């Protein structure tokens, strides 16, 4: 039984990843911030964690963890001229600095594993320019840089990879797909003619966290319905 640490595991992709890992016989230490889960679930331990706190404590984790996935995020789509500089800093604090603090806190425990892995989340908008995406593209672009730098620095002890999804049906994206018309319009933009599900992304994250991807590091895996590379 492997031990996995999922930050932001009470909703959306993080929740689905937590459940998948637990169903497959792993022990999962999952955190919540706004969406508390109070019921007991087999192989899952939930703990409160605010990644914006100055000091991050991971005392609730066991001595060794085999994988970490950082799932908190935001989707703020606005015209560039309406975004104040401090909004860029706020987004950067959540998307990147939160991940930095958590990784630094958990790294000694990761290094005790024989096959440790870290998974971070980017967005298709980093490599494919979209209007009104300057906030998320900037902060997630920094995340992709962190993935590549840490994968080199931590090799061979800890693998580090990222996932770049397109629009996914999660609470985070609710206002973008809160009508059937919006959902269908966004689906038609993708070559596979649907938007992503939490399971689509969690499947990829589980692969990158486990030994099934034991020869993969420093990669950004695009799980995006083909939108970043195909025109059909």
Buried (B, 14 or more C-beta within 10 A) or exposed (E): EBBBBBBBBBBBBBBBBBBBBBEEEBBBBBBBBEBEBEEEBEBBBBBEBEBBEEEBEBEEBEEBBBBBBBBBBEBBBEEEEEBEEEEBEBBBBBBBBBBBBBBEBBBEBBEEBEBBBBBBBBBBBBBBEBEBBBBBBBBBBBBBBBBBEBBEEBEEBBBBBBBBBBBBBBEBBEEBBEEEEEBEEBBEEBBBEBBBBBBBBBBBBBBBBBBEBEEBBBBBBBBBBBBBEEEE
